[in-house]
Amino acid sequence: MRDCLGVLLAGGAGERLFPLTRDRAKPAVPFAGQYRIIDITLSNCINSDLRHVYILTQYKALSLNRHIREGWGPVVANELGEFIEILPPMQRVSKSWYQGTADAVYQNIYSIGSEEPKYVIILSGDHIYKMNYARMLQQHKDSGAEVTLATLPIKPNEVSQFGVVEVARNGEVLGFEEKPKETAFRSPFMPEMVDASMGIYIFNTDILLPELIKDAEDPNSKHDFGHDILPGLLGRSKMHAFNFVDENKKNALYWRDVGTLDAYYEANMDVAGIVPVFNLYDKSWPMRTRAYQYPPAKFVFGEPGRTGMAINSIVAAGCVVSGAVVRNSVVSHDVRVNSYADVDSSIVFSHVNIGRHCRIRHAIIDRDVHIPDGTVIGYDPAEDKRNYFVSPSGLTVVTRDYSVYENPVSPEFMQTGNGS
């Protein structure tokens, strides 16, 4: 991986994760109690021995930048030329913010060229999966490909959510369609499935850079890898597919795009089960993050009806569960759940205080929220919609300025996403 540069796209606005992304970048949204979403991809980089990484940030990136600087800077050895470096929009080749995934890379073309990598791997900062990029690079080299894209099988009724690929039995890419309503493409080895792009690409640098320049000069381009770059290279460059090899070591492949509230919620629930679908405890593929100096989690009181306990849950450091019950939930750092409270099937961000006798179910509680004694969330949809943000599926999200202890902003503001 020494001659490979990673470019991690982390600049999306994340509208579909609103209101969690109203004040933070999507890759900075907490995940699984102690991580941020971007930590999963960065852990894959380190575990794959990819130690030259640019992170392209843009929207509301303060907490993301701080997390990268304090959590990931010490992981790489600067004296050996390794780096994990943040690149905000610098308007070096354009006066605009990033206009698409390809434009984001194009606007940093000088930074990429200065490293003189032989290969560039394009990654996304908002997916949950385990993958060894070195395997993909080795296939890229062995096949003589100029472009390789990672793929995984999906059902035909899911194609509108993905870029889909027509692949020959030798792995060569014959066709590419970006989020079609339907497709005739079928996987050569699983005829009932379709090969979908994972948004992970390896380019020979001498192919990528001229193509980015050409795309930037095209006024009709969307400046997107899926819409423009890959279809434009078909038939002109040797393009291969890499079948996703899952390092999660489960029967089913695990890859989740957590771009929506529901997908984000389900991915968190996947790590909290008795046998987690996404395994954080595999020492052979460790997940890294920024270390926080909190004391161990604590569970107190054992009286009937007032027993501090957590069942089928993740509880991070610094938490105190004081005579309360936490079930099927993910609880981040420095949370206090007070006596007689019941938290079920929920995600609680850091620095939250949940008062006595509260009942919370199927909810996300954003950081720094105080839930007053006796508050009920997730049991009465009509009442929740009057006080909180509720997704179309019924998931309740409580944020700092949209809760019962303050005058909330208007529901129209929250529901339309005017502040996102």
C-alpha positions in Angstrom: 0.0 0.0 0.0 3.0 2.3 0.0 2.4 3.6 -3.5 -1.4 4.0 -2.9 -3.1 7.2 -1.6 -6.5 7.1 0.1 -8.9 9.9 -0.6 -11.8 9.8 1.9 -14.9 11.8 0.9 -16.4 13.3 4.1 -17.9 16.5 2.8 -21.6 15.6 2.2 -24.3 17.7 3.9 -26.2 14.7 5.2 -29.7 16.1 4.7 -31.3 12.6 5.2 -29.8 12.3 8.7 -31.3 15.6 9.8 -31.6 16.7 12.6 -28.5 14.8 13.7 -26.5 16.6 11.0 -27.9 20.1 11.6 -24.8 21.0 13.7 -22.3 18.3 12.7 -21.0 16.6 9.5 -22.5 13.2 8.7 -19.2 11.3 9.2 -18.9 12.9 12.7 -22.3 11.5 13.9 -21.7 9.1 16.9 -21.9 5.4 16.3 -22.0 2.4 18.6 -21.5 4.3 21.8 -17.9 5.5 21.5 -17.1 5.8 17.8 -17.9 8.3 15.0 -19.2 7.0 11.7 -15.9 7.9 10.0 -13.9 5.7 12.4 -15.1 2.6 10.6 -13.5 3.5 7.3 -10.4 4.9 8.9 -10.0 1.7 10.9 -10.3 -0.2 7.6 -7.5 2.0 6.3 -5.2 1.3 9.2 -6.0 -2.4 9.3 -5.3 -2.5 5.5 -1.9 -0.8 6.1 -3.1 2.2 4.1 -1.4 5.1 5.9 -1.5 7.9 3.4 -5.0 9.3 3.6 -6.6 12.7 2.7 -10.0 13.4 4.2 -12.0 15.9 2.2 -14.3 17.8 4.5 -16.8 20.6 3.9 -20.0 21.1 5.8 -20.1 21.8 9.6 -16.7 20.1 10.0 -15.5 21.5 13.4 -16.2 18.5 15.5 -15.1 16.2 12.7 -11.8 18.0 12.3 -11.2 18.0 16.0 -12.0 14.2 16.2 -9.5 13.5 13.4 -6.8 15.7 14.8 -7.0 14.4 18.4 -8.0 10.8 17.6 -6.2 9.8 14.4 -3.1 12.0 14.2 -1.3 9.9 16.8 -2.1 6.7 15.0 0.2 7.3 12.0 4.0 7.9 12.1 4.7 11.3 10.6 8.4 10.7 10.7 7.9 7.8 8.3 5.9 9.9 5.9 2.6 8.6 7.0 -0.4 10.9 7.4 -4.1 11.2 7.9 -4.7 14.8 6.8 -7.8 17.0 6.5 -8.3 18.9 3.3 -11.2 21.5 3.4 -12.2 23.3 0.2 -9.3 25.6 -0.6 -10.6 27.1 -3.9 -7.3 26.4 -5.5 -8.8 25.4 -8.9 -12.4 26.6 -8.3 -14.3 29.4 -6.6 -17.1 27.1 -5.4 -17.6 24.4 -2.8 -17.5 20.8 -3.8 -20.1 20.2 -6.6 -19.9 16.4 -6.5 -17.7 13.5 -5.6 -15.5 13.9 -8.7 -15.3 17.7 -8.2 -14.2 17.2 -4.6 -11.3 15.1 -5.7 -10.6 17.4 -8.7 -10.4 20.5 -6.4 -7.5 18.7 -4.5 -5.7 17.5 -7.6 -2.6 19.4 -6.7 -2.4 17.8 -3.3 -2.9 14.4 -4.9 -0.2 15.0 -7.5 2.3 16.3 -5.0 2.3 12.9 -3.3 3.0 11.1 -6.6 1.0 8.0 -5.8 0.8 5.2 -8.4 -2.7 4.4 -7.3 -5.6 6.4 -5.7 -8.3 4.7 -3.7 -11.6 6.7 -3.3 -13.5 6.0 -0.1 -16.6 7.2 1.6 -16.9 8.3 5.2 -20.5 7.2 5.9 -20.6 3.5 5.4 -20.4 0.7 8.0 -18.4 -2.4 6.9 -15.1 -4.2 7.3 -12.9 -4.5 4.3 -9.2 -5.1 3.5 -8.3 -2.6 0.8 -5.0 -4.3 0.3 -6.9 -7.3 -1.2 -8.6 -5.0 -3.6 -5.3 -3.3 -4.6 -3.6 -6.7 -5.1 -6.4 -7.8 -7.5 -6.2 -4.4 -9.3 -2.5 -5.0 -9.9 -2.8 -8.7 -10.8 -5.6 -8.1 -13.3 -3.8 -5.2 -15.0 -6.9 -3.1 -14.5 -6.7 0.7 -14.7 -9.9 1.1 -12.7 -11.3 -1.3 -10.1 -14.6 -0.8 -8.3 -15.8 -2.8 -5.3 -19.1 -4.5 -5.7 -21.5 -6.6 -3.6 -24.7 -8.5 -4.6 -28.1 -6.9 -4.1 -31.7 -7.9 -5.0 -33.1 -6.5 -8.3 -35.7 -4.5 -6.4 -33.0 -2.5 -4.7 -31.2 -1.2 -7.8 -32.7 2.3 -7.6 -30.6 2.9 -4.5 -27.2 2.0 -6.1 -25.0 2.3 -9.0 -25.2 -1.2 -10.7 -22.6 -3.0 -12.7 -22.6 -5.5 -15.5 -19.7 -7.8 -14.9 -18.2 -10.6 -17.1 -17.1 -13.9 -15.6 -13.5 -12.8 -15.8 -14.3 -9.7 -13.6 -14.2 -7.1 -16.4 -16.9 -4.4 -16.1 -19.0 -4.2 -19.2 -21.7 -1.8 -18.2 -22.6 0.7 -15.5 -25.9 2.4 -14.6 -26.3 4.9 -11.8 -29.5 4.3 -9.7 -31.7 3.0 -12.5 -35.4 2.2 -11.8 -34.7 -1.3 -13.1 -31.9 -3.1 -14.9 -31.3 -6.2 -17.0 -27.8 -6.6 -15.4 -27.3 -9.8 -13.4 -24.4 -11.2 -11.5 -22.5 -13.8 -13.5 -22.2 -16.0 -10.4 -25.5 -15.3 -8.7 -28.1 -14.9 -11.5 -30.8 -13.9 -9.1 -28.8 -10.9 -7.8 -27.3 -7.7 -9.3 -23.8 -6.5 -8.6 -23.9 -3.0 -7.0 -21.1 -0.5 -6.6 -20.0 0.1 -3.0 -18.6 3.6 -3.8 -15.0 2.3 -3.4 -12.8 2.8 -6.4 -9.1 2.3 -7.2 -7.6 4.3 -10.1 -4.2 4.3 -11.7 -3.3 7.9 -11.0 -2.3 8.5 -14.7 -5.9 7.6 -15.6 -7.7 9.4 -12.8 -6.1 12.9 -13.0 -6.6 13.6 -16.8 -10.2 12.3 -16.4 -10.9 14.6 -13.6 -9.6 17.6 -15.6 -11.7 16.6 -18.6 -14.8 16.2 -16.4 -14.2 19.6 -14.7 -14.2 21.2 -18.2 -17.6 19.6 -19.1 -20.4 22.1 -18.4 -23.0 19.3 -18.7 -21.4 17.0 -16.1 -22.7 16.4 -12.6 -19.1 15.9 -11.6 -19.9 12.6 -9.9 -18.0 9.3 -10.1 -21.1 7.2 -10.6 -22.9 9.5 -13.0 -19.9 10.7 -15.1 -16.4 9.4 -14.4 -17.1 5.6 -14.5 -19.5 5.6 -17.4 -17.1 7.9 -19.3 -14.2 5.5 -18.8 -16.1 2.4 -20.0 -14.6 1.1 -23.2 -11.6 3.4 -22.9 -9.9 2.0 -19.9 -9.6 -1.5 -18.5 -12.2 -1.7 -15.7 -12.6 -4.6 -13.3 -14.9 -5.4 -10.4 -13.7 -6.6 -7.0 -16.2 -8.8 -5.2 -16.5 -7.6 -1.6 -14.6 -9.8 0.9 -16.1 -9.2 4.3 -13.7 -9.1 7.2 -16.7 -9.2 9.6 -16.7 -13.0 9.5 -20.4 -13.6 9.4 -22.5 -15.7 7.1 -24.1 -12.7 5.4 -22.1 -9.8 4.0 -22.3 -6.7 6.1 -22.2 -3.3 4.4 -24.6 -0.5 5.5 -25.0 3.0 4.1 -26.1 4.9 7.1 -27.3 7.9 5.2 -30.9 7.9 6.6 -32.2 8.0 10.2 -33.7 4.5 9.9 -30.5 3.0 8.4 -28.4 4.7 11.0 -30.7 3.4 13.8 -30.7 -0.2 12.5 -26.9 -0.2 12.2 -26.5 0.8 15.9 -29.0 -1.9 16.9 -26.9 -4.4 14.9 -24.0 -3.9 17.4 -26.1 -4.1 20.5 -27.5 -7.6 20.2 -26.5 -10.8 22.1 -24.7 -11.9 19.0 -23.9 -8.6 17.2 -24.5 -8.6 13.5 -21.6 -6.2 13.2 -18.9 -7.4 15.5 -16.8 -4.8 17.3 -15.1 -7.3 19.4 -12.9 -9.1 16.8 -9.3 -8.5 17.9 -8.0 -9.4 14.5 -9.8 -6.4 12.9 -9.9 -3.7 15.7 -12.0 -0.6 15.5 -10.2 2.5 16.6 -11.4 5.9 17.7 -10.4 9.0 19.8 -9.8 8.0 23.4 -11.7 9.9 26.1 -10.6 10.0 29.7 -13.8 8.9 31.5 -14.1 6.5 34.5 -15.7 3.1 33.9 -19.4 2.7 33.5 -21.2 2.2 36.8 -24.5 0.5 37.8 -25.9 1.1 41.2 -28.9 0.1 43.4 -30.4 -3.4 43.6 -33.7 -2.9 45.2 -36.9 -4.4 43.8 -38.1 -2.0 41.1 -35.0 0.1 41.4 -32.1 -2.0 40.0 -29.4 -0.4 37.9 -28.9 -2.7 34.9 -28.2 -2.8 31.2 -29.5 -5.7 29.1 -28.4 -6.4 25.5 -26.9 -3.0 25.4 -23.7 -1.1 24.8 -22.8 1.4 27.6 -19.8 3.6 27.2 -17.4 4.8 29.8 -18.4 7.6 32.2 -22.0 6.4 32.4 -24.0 5.9 35.6 -27.1 3.8 35.5 -28.6 4.6 38.8 -31.5 2.3 39.7 -32.7 2.4 36.1 -33.0 -0.2 33.3 -31.4 0.1 29.9 -32.5 -2.5 27.3 -31.5 -3.1 23.7 -29.8 0.3 23.5 -26.6 2.1 22.7 -25.5 4.6 25.3 -22.5 7.0 24.7 -20.0 8.6 27.1 -21.0 10.5 30.2 -24.7 9.7 30.4 -26.7 9.4 33.7 -29.9 7.4 33.8 -31.7 8.1 37.1 -33.8 5.9 39.3 -36.9 4.2 38.0 -36.2 5.3 34.4 -36.6 2.8 31.5 -34.7 3.2 28.3 -35.6 0.7 25.6 -34.4 0.2 22.0 -32.8 3.7 21.9 -29.6 5.5 21.1 -28.4 8.0 23.6 -25.5 10.4 22.7 -23.0 11.7 25.2 -23.5 14.2 28.1 -27.2 13.3 28.5 -29.1 13.3 31.8 -32.3 11.2 31.9 -34.5 12.1 34.9 -36.3 9.8 37.3 -39.4 7.8 36.1 -38.7 8.6 32.4 -39.8 6.1 29.8 -38.0 6.3 26.5 -38.5 3.8 23.6 -37.4 3.7 19.9 -35.7 7.1 20.1 -32.4 9.0 19.5 -31.4 11.5 22.2 -28.8 13.9 20.9 -25.9 15.1 23.1 -26.2 17.6 26.0 -30.0 17.0 26.4 -31.6 17.0 29.8 -34.8 14.9 30.0 -36.9 16.1 32.9 -38.4 13.6 35.5 -41.4 11.7 34.3 -40.9 12.4 30.6 -42.4 9.8 28.2 -40.9 9.5 24.7 -41.8 7.0 22.0 -45.1 5.7 23.3 -47.5 8.3 21.9 -46.7 9.3 18.3 -49.1 12.2 18.2 -47.6 13.7 21.4 -44.0 13.1 20.2 -44.7 15.0 16.9 -45.9 18.0 19.0 -42.6 18.1 21.0 -39.9 16.4 18.9 -38.7 15.5 15.5 -40.3 12.2 14.3 -39.2 10.4 11.2 -41.8 8.9 8.8 -41.2 5.5 10.3 -41.9 6.7 13.8 -38.4 7.1 15.1 -38.3 10.0 17.6 -35.2 12.3 17.7 -34.7 14.7 20.7 -32.2 17.5 20.2 -31.0 20.3 22.5 -33.3 23.0 21.2 -36.3 20.8 20.4 -37.3 19.3 23.7 -39.8 19.9 26.4 -37.6 21.9 28.7 -37.1 24.8 26.2 -39.2 26.7 23.7 -38.8 24.6 20.6 -38.2 26.0 17.1 -41.2 25.6 14.8 -42.2 22.2 13.6 -42.2 23.5 10.1 -38.5 24.5 10.4 -37.6 21.0 11.6 -39.8 19.0 9.2 -38.8 20.9 6.0 -35.1 20.8 6.8 -34.7 24.5 6.2 -31.8 24.6 8.7 -29.9 21.6 7.3 
